[in-house]
Amino acid sequence: MRVAIAGAGNVGRSIAQELIENGHQVMLLERQPKMLRHERVPQAEWVLADACELASLHEVDLAACDVVVAATGDDKVNLVVSLLAKTEFAVPRVVARVNRAENEWLFTEQWGVDVSVSKPRLMAALVEEAVTVGDLVRLMTFRQGEANLVEITLPHDAPHVGQPVREIPLPPDSALVAIVRGRRVLAPTPDDPVEAGDELIFVCTADVEEQVRSVVLGADSVEKTRSKRPR
């Protein structure tokens, strides 16, 4: 993919390096000359440009990019970059960084954002994922809430422990995409059994999250979870 990243700070450079290592072509857009540190990510294309200006985006041929990442430290800038990328250049995929949690509600399709990444929310989800057994944890939202990546760590008394994946009656609009077992990541097949302690990773719509929880953990799982939480 050809990816344009607005903002060449620590976050933007880290994303660029990761994408380059995965074989993608990356262009870093930065409006401050002092932030142009080519030696930090030498494989990237560095451009001194204001990503909020239409003329600059035309010059770098933003329409030829498959993905735009708005990764600056300013939420207002990230929203403007996202809106321009989607509405003026029809970029297929726009990912935006949310710096302040109170601004998260703004990062929607109306502003051209396909996926927003909020560090406070992501950190909270990772904490929950690390310590929560027997409950559903939402890790990430795609397409502005149309689909979510969720995780359930199976307790020993889950109803389908020891049964193959094909016997778990998941609702429509949900899919088991991975099983994390110890240090192994398994691509589940219908014959693979699930075991206590497995981390089950699902993609599902928000509408069926509770059904997934009920199927995997049992119909009384919501009440069990509530009773365990401190009041």
C-alpha positions as CSV (number, residue, x, y, z in Angstrom):
1,M,0.0,0.0,0.0
2,R,0.9,3.6,-0.4
3,V,0.4,5.4,2.9
4,A,0.5,9.1,3.7
5,I,1.1,10.0,7.4
6,A,0.4,13.6,8.5
7,G,2.7,14.4,11.4
8,A,6.3,13.3,11.8
9,G,6.5,13.2,15.5
10,N,7.2,10.2,17.6
11,V,3.8,8.6,16.8
12,G,4.0,9.3,13.1
13,R,7.6,8.0,12.7
14,S,6.8,4.9,14.7
15,I,3.8,4.1,12.5
16,A,5.9,4.8,9.4
17,Q,8.7,2.5,10.5
18,E,6.3,-0.3,11.3
19,L,4.6,0.0,7.9
20,I,7.9,0.1,6.0
21,E,9.0,-3.0,7.7
22,N,5.8,-4.7,6.5
23,G,6.6,-3.8,2.9
24,H,4.5,-0.6,2.4
25,Q,5.4,2.7,0.8
26,V,5.2,5.6,3.2
27,M,5.2,9.3,2.8
28,L,5.6,11.5,5.9
29,L,4.0,15.0,5.8
30,E,5.4,17.5,8.2
31,R,4.9,21.3,8.3
32,Q,7.7,22.1,10.7
33,P,11.2,22.1,9.2
34,K,12.8,21.2,12.5
35,M,10.7,18.0,12.6
36,L,12.1,16.7,9.3
37,R,14.4,14.1,10.6
38,H,15.1,11.9,7.6
39,E,17.7,9.9,9.4
40,R,15.0,8.5,11.8
41,V,13.1,6.8,9.1
42,P,15.4,6.9,6.0
43,Q,13.2,4.6,3.9
44,A,10.2,7.0,4.0
45,E,9.5,9.8,1.6
46,W,9.7,13.0,3.6
47,V,7.7,16.1,2.5
48,L,7.7,19.5,4.0
49,A,4.0,20.4,3.7
50,D,1.0,21.5,5.6
51,A,-1.5,18.6,5.4
52,C,-4.4,21.0,6.1
53,E,-3.8,22.9,2.8
54,L,-5.5,21.6,-0.3
55,A,-2.7,22.9,-2.6
56,S,-0.1,20.9,-0.6
57,L,-2.1,17.8,-0.8
58,H,-2.5,18.1,-4.5
59,E,1.2,18.6,-4.9
60,V,1.9,15.3,-3.1
61,D,-0.8,13.5,-5.1
62,L,-2.8,12.4,-2.0
63,A,-5.4,10.8,-4.3
64,A,-2.9,8.1,-5.2
65,C,-2.6,6.9,-1.6
66,D,-4.5,3.9,-0.3
67,V,-4.5,5.1,3.3
68,V,-4.1,8.4,5.1
69,V,-3.1,8.5,8.7
70,A,-3.7,11.7,10.6
71,A,-1.2,11.3,13.4
72,T,-0.5,14.8,14.7
73,G,-0.8,15.9,18.3
74,D,-3.6,18.3,17.5
75,D,-7.1,16.8,17.2
76,K,-8.3,19.8,15.1
77,V,-5.6,19.2,12.6
78,N,-6.3,15.5,12.5
79,L,-10.0,16.1,11.8
80,V,-9.3,18.6,9.0
81,V,-6.7,16.2,7.4
82,S,-9.3,13.4,7.6
83,L,-12.1,15.4,6.1
84,L,-9.9,16.6,3.2
85,A,-8.5,13.1,2.5
86,K,-11.9,11.6,2.3
87,T,-14.0,14.3,0.6
88,E,-11.4,16.0,-1.7
89,F,-9.2,13.1,-2.6
90,A,-11.5,10.0,-2.0
91,V,-8.8,8.1,-0.1
92,P,-10.2,4.7,0.6
93,R,-9.1,4.4,4.2
94,V,-8.5,7.2,6.7
95,V,-7.2,6.5,10.2
96,A,-7.1,9.3,12.8
97,R,-5.3,9.7,16.1
98,V,-7.4,11.0,19.0
99,N,-5.3,12.9,21.5
100,R,-7.9,14.0,24.0
101,A,-10.6,11.5,25.1
102,E,-13.3,14.2,25.3
103,N,-12.9,14.8,21.5
104,E,-13.5,11.1,20.5
105,W,-17.1,11.7,19.6
106,L,-16.1,14.0,16.8
107,F,-14.0,11.4,14.9
108,T,-16.8,10.0,12.8
109,E,-17.6,9.3,9.1
110,Q,-19.0,12.8,8.9
111,W,-15.4,14.0,9.4
112,G,-14.0,11.4,6.9
113,V,-12.7,9.1,9.6
114,D,-12.9,5.3,9.0
115,V,-11.1,4.3,12.1
116,S,-10.2,6.4,15.1
117,V,-7.5,5.4,17.6
118,S,-7.8,6.8,21.1
119,K,-4.8,6.0,23.3
120,P,-6.7,6.3,26.6
121,R,-9.4,3.9,25.3
122,L,-6.9,1.5,23.8
123,M,-4.9,1.5,27.0
124,A,-8.0,0.9,29.1
125,A,-9.0,-2.0,26.8
126,L,-5.6,-3.6,27.0
127,V,-5.6,-3.4,30.8
128,E,-9.1,-5.0,30.9
129,E,-7.9,-7.7,28.4
130,A,-4.9,-8.5,30.6
131,V,-6.9,-9.0,33.8
132,T,-10.4,-10.0,32.8
133,V,-11.6,-13.6,32.8
134,G,-15.2,-14.5,32.0
135,D,-16.3,-11.3,30.5
136,L,-16.3,-9.6,27.1
137,V,-13.7,-6.9,26.5
138,R,-14.0,-4.6,23.5
139,L,-10.5,-4.0,22.1
140,M,-11.2,-1.9,19.0
141,T,-14.0,-0.4,16.9
142,F,-14.0,-0.5,13.1
143,R,-16.1,1.6,10.7
144,Q,-17.5,3.9,13.4
145,G,-19.1,1.2,15.5
146,E,-20.4,-1.0,12.7
147,A,-18.0,-3.8,13.8
148,N,-15.9,-4.4,16.9
149,L,-12.9,-6.5,17.8
150,V,-13.7,-8.2,21.2
151,E,-12.0,-10.7,23.4
152,I,-13.3,-13.2,25.9
153,T,-11.0,-15.3,28.1
154,L,-12.7,-18.6,28.8
155,P,-13.2,-19.5,32.5
156,H,-13.2,-23.2,33.4
157,D,-17.0,-23.3,33.7
158,A,-17.8,-21.8,30.3
159,P,-20.5,-24.0,28.6
160,H,-18.4,-24.9,25.5
161,V,-15.1,-25.7,27.1
162,G,-13.7,-28.9,25.5
163,Q,-16.1,-28.7,22.5
164,P,-15.1,-28.0,18.9
165,V,-15.6,-24.6,17.4
166,R,-18.4,-25.9,15.1
167,E,-20.6,-26.6,18.1
168,I,-20.5,-23.0,19.4
169,P,-23.7,-21.5,18.0
170,L,-22.5,-17.9,17.3
171,P,-25.1,-15.4,16.1
172,P,-25.1,-13.9,12.6
173,D,-22.7,-10.9,12.1
174,S,-20.1,-12.5,14.3
175,A,-16.9,-14.5,13.7
176,L,-14.3,-16.2,15.8
177,V,-11.1,-15.0,14.1
178,A,-8.3,-16.2,16.5
179,I,-7.6,-18.3,19.6
180,V,-4.7,-17.2,21.7
181,R,-3.5,-20.2,23.8
182,G,-0.5,-19.5,25.9
183,R,2.2,-18.2,23.5
184,R,0.4,-19.6,20.4
185,V,-2.0,-17.9,18.1
186,L,-4.3,-20.3,16.4
187,A,-6.5,-19.7,13.3
188,P,-9.5,-21.7,14.4
189,T,-11.0,-24.5,12.3
190,P,-14.4,-26.1,12.9
191,D,-12.7,-29.1,14.5
192,D,-10.5,-27.2,17.0
193,P,-11.7,-27.5,20.6
194,V,-11.7,-24.5,22.9
195,E,-10.0,-24.8,26.3
196,A,-10.3,-23.0,29.6
197,G,-7.9,-20.1,29.6
198,D,-8.1,-19.6,25.9
199,E,-8.4,-16.0,24.7
200,L,-11.1,-16.0,22.0
201,I,-10.9,-13.1,19.6
202,F,-14.1,-12.2,17.7
203,V,-15.2,-9.6,15.1
204,C,-18.8,-8.8,15.5
205,T,-21.3,-6.0,15.2
206,A,-22.2,-4.0,18.3
207,D,-25.8,-5.3,18.1
208,V,-24.7,-8.9,18.7
209,E,-22.1,-8.4,21.3
210,E,-24.4,-9.5,24.1
211,Q,-25.5,-12.6,22.2
212,V,-21.8,-13.6,21.7
213,R,-21.3,-13.1,25.4
214,S,-24.3,-15.2,26.2
215,V,-23.4,-18.0,23.9
216,V,-19.7,-18.2,24.9
217,L,-20.1,-17.6,28.6
218,G,-23.6,-18.7,29.3
219,A,-27.0,-17.0,29.5
220,D,-26.4,-15.9,33.1
221,S,-22.9,-14.4,32.4
222,V,-24.0,-10.8,32.6
223,E,-25.4,-11.3,36.1
224,K,-22.3,-13.3,37.2
225,T,-20.0,-10.5,36.0
226,R,-22.0,-7.8,37.7
227,S,-22.0,-9.7,41.0
228,K,-18.2,-10.0,40.9
229,R,-17.6,-6.3,40.4
230,P,-17.1,-4.1,43.5
231,R,-20.0,-1.9,44.3
